[in-house]
Amino acid sequence: VWVDFEVSEGGSIGATEATKILKGTVVPETIIPEVNPVDESYEFVEWTPAIDQPVNVDTTFTAVFAKKTYTVTYEVVDGNGTVSGENVVLENVVHGSDIATLDKPVATPNEAGYIAQFTPSEGVIIADTTIQVTFVKDPSQWANVSYIIDADTIWGGSVLIGTDLNELTESLTASENIPAAIPKINAGPALLQYPRRM
């Protein structure tokens, strides 16, 4: 019987020609050509049909190559939230996949006003990869607040938008030694000032 050899997409093959072997025997290793991936993104999978079985009819053996695949894992590293859902671990991510387009898990912060940040957030996958998840303040949900007396700032900080300013003042007067007074909004919704003392 005659045997011949070829490769699938992603592979290259050395010099080869159809060769006659004895019916019912296994292909001798000496006539199996060298095969290699065309680049680092492919890997050899198998010969099909199986090249280690007796051959009873004329057969063309194909060296099958496939794109390499990897595992991508999302991992919270700051303890300020959690990730959940089917995309926490992605299996069979193809070599060269764009990180920015990968399916992401559900990321839930422990506190309101925070959003997930993924690192790295761009690039391509060329190996098993862990993407770090941290939770940072969402600038669109926070405002800077200052308590000012006679041009001297006696307290300043970021406050979640929607915070009750009266409750904030009561809390600060108890903990920050701020005079107990009702602040008035002067320079926009984020700036609170005490009335000037006479």
Rosetta blueprint (number, residue, H / E / L):
1 V L
2 W E
3 V E
4 D E
5 F E
6 E E
7 V E
8 S L
9 E L
10 G L
11 G E
12 S E
13 I E
14 G L
15 A L
16 T L
17 E L
18 A L
19 T E
20 K E
21 I L
22 L L
23 K L
24 G L
25 T E
26 V L
27 V L
28 P L
29 E H
30 T H
31 I H
32 I L
33 P L
34 E L
35 V E
36 N E
37 P E
38 V L
39 D L
40 E L
41 S L
42 Y E
43 E E
44 F E
45 V E
46 E E
47 W E
48 T E
49 P L
50 A L
51 I L
52 D L
53 Q L
54 P L
55 V E
56 N L
57 V L
58 D L
59 T E
60 T E
61 F E
62 T E
63 A E
64 V E
65 F E
66 A E
67 K E
68 K L
69 T E
70 Y E
71 T E
72 V E
73 T E
74 Y E
75 E E
76 V E
77 V L
78 D L
79 G L
80 N L
81 G E
82 T E
83 V E
84 S E
85 G L
86 E L
87 N L
88 V L
89 V E
90 L E
91 E E
92 N E
93 V E
94 V E
95 H L
96 G L
97 S L
98 D E
99 I H
100 A H
101 T H
102 L L
103 D L
104 K L
105 P L
106 V E
107 A E
108 T E
109 P E
110 N L
111 E L
112 A L
113 G L
114 Y E
115 I E
116 A E
117 Q E
118 F E
119 T E
120 P L
121 S L
122 E L
123 G L
124 V E
125 I L
126 I L
127 A L
128 D L
129 T E
130 T E
131 I E
132 Q E
133 V E
134 T E
135 F E
136 V E
137 K E
138 D L
139 P H
140 S H
141 Q H
142 W E
143 A E
144 N E
145 V E
146 S E
147 Y E
148 I E
149 I E
150 D L
151 A L
152 D E
153 T E
154 I E
155 W E
156 G E
157 G E
158 S E
159 V E
160 L E
161 I L
162 G L
163 T L
164 D L
165 L H
166 N H
167 E H
168 L H
169 T H
170 E H
171 S H
172 L H
173 T H
174 A H
175 S H
176 E L
177 N L
178 I L
179 P L
180 A L
181 A L
182 I L
183 P L
184 K E
185 I E
186 N L
187 A L
188 G L
189 P L
190 A L
191 L L
192 L E
193 Q E
194 Y L
195 P L
196 R L
197 R L
198 M L
